[in-house]
Amino acid sequence: MTIIVLDNESTYTLSFNVANVDCGLGDAYKFRIRSQWDQTDDTWVGAGSSYFAAALLSTNDRYSEFQIVLNAFFQNSKKHYNGIYEYELLCDDESVLDSGLIKVVTNPGGTTGDTAFVSNNEDLEADTYFTPNY
């Protein structure tokens, strides 16, 4: 699944391969993502009290459509959030309805975070290796 996050929008419609969704009383849904870029960082974006809000638009025997409200995390940021993320769609009681991968493309994309490389060999000295003659 791919989501294109535009700079001036915060609400997106996503379809999930989950049939006949019903979380019970209240039907409150949450959405969160976690970057695959850094496997040591177990931080879910939108976790805690700042889950991305999700509202069920329609559900049938094949799929369910949700309206996801992305908070200001992606909005008006100079950071580069493009990439592959793990996602979870949850009921209010933390039970997972669906999980998988989502590609996030932000427009504008922000800076790439590249840092300039400063060489420690400014005199262009080279190491020379010789193949021995046998």
N, C-alpha and C positions, 0 to 999 in steps of 0.2 A: 504494500500500500504506500502511496506517496501523498504527502500533503505539502502544498505550496503556501507558505506563510507570507502574506503580503503585509507591507508596512502599515497600512491604514485599516486593516480588518482584524477582528478578533473572534469571529464566529465562523465555524466550518462544519460542513455536513460530511460525516464519514459513515461508510457501510461496513458492517462486520458480518462474518459468516457464522452468526449465532441465530438460531431459529426460535421464534416464539418466546422472546425474553420476558421474564416476569421475576422481579426481585421481591415481590410481596408487597406488604403494606407500605405505602409511601412512594415506592418506585424511585428511589434516589440513586443516581449513578455517578461514578467518578472515573476519570481517565488520568493516567500518568505515564511518563516515558523516562527511560534511562539510556544514556549514551553508551554505545559500544566502543567508543574511541579509547576510553581508559577503563580497562577491566578491573583495576584495583579500586575504582570509585564506585561504591554501591549506592550512590545517591539517586533517588528517583526525583525527576523534575516534576513538580506539582504534588509532591508528597506532603504528608502532614496536613496542616490546616489549609494548604494551598493547592489541593487537588484541582485539576482542570475540571470544571463543571461539565457534565454530560446530561443531555435531555433526550429521552427516547422519542423519536419522531414517528417511526412506524416499525412494525415487526410482522413477519409472516413465516411460512414454512421453510423459507430459503435463507433469509438474511434479515438483519435489523439495521435501521438507520438511526444515527444519533447526531445531535447537534452538539459540537464540542466548543466550549468557550476557552480560548487560550488567554491566559492572563498576560500581564505586561512583560513576562519573561522574554518573549521573542520580539516584542514590539519596540520600535525605536531604539534598537541596540546597535552598538558598533561592533559587537562581538560576532564571531563567525559560528553559527549554530547549525550549518548545513551538515548532514551526515545521516548515518543509520542509527536508529534508536530502537530499543525494545519497548513495547507498549503493553499496558494492562488496562482492560476495561473492567471496572469493579462495581459491585452493588454497594450500597451504603454500609452493609455489614462486613465489608472487606472480602467477600467471596469473589473470586475471579471468574468473570464471564468469558473473556477471550484474552489471549495474549499472542504476541508475535513480533514481527519487525515492521517498522515504519520508516520511510525515507522522508526526512525533513529538508525542504528547500526554502530558504528565506530570501525574500526580495525586498530591499537590497540585502546582499549577502554579508555585509560587514567586512571587517578586515580579516585577513587570513591568519594573523598572529605570527607571521614569519619574523624571525629575528636575524639580523645581519650576521654573517659569519666573519669573524676577525681571525685571520691566520696568525699562528705563532711562529711562522716561518716566512717572514717578510723579505728575507734575502734570497729566496728561491733556492735554498740549498737542498740538494737531493741526496737520498740514500742510494748508493749504487750496489747492486747485488750481482755477483759474477757466477756464471755456471762453471763449475770446475771442469778442467780438461782431464779426461781419463785415458 
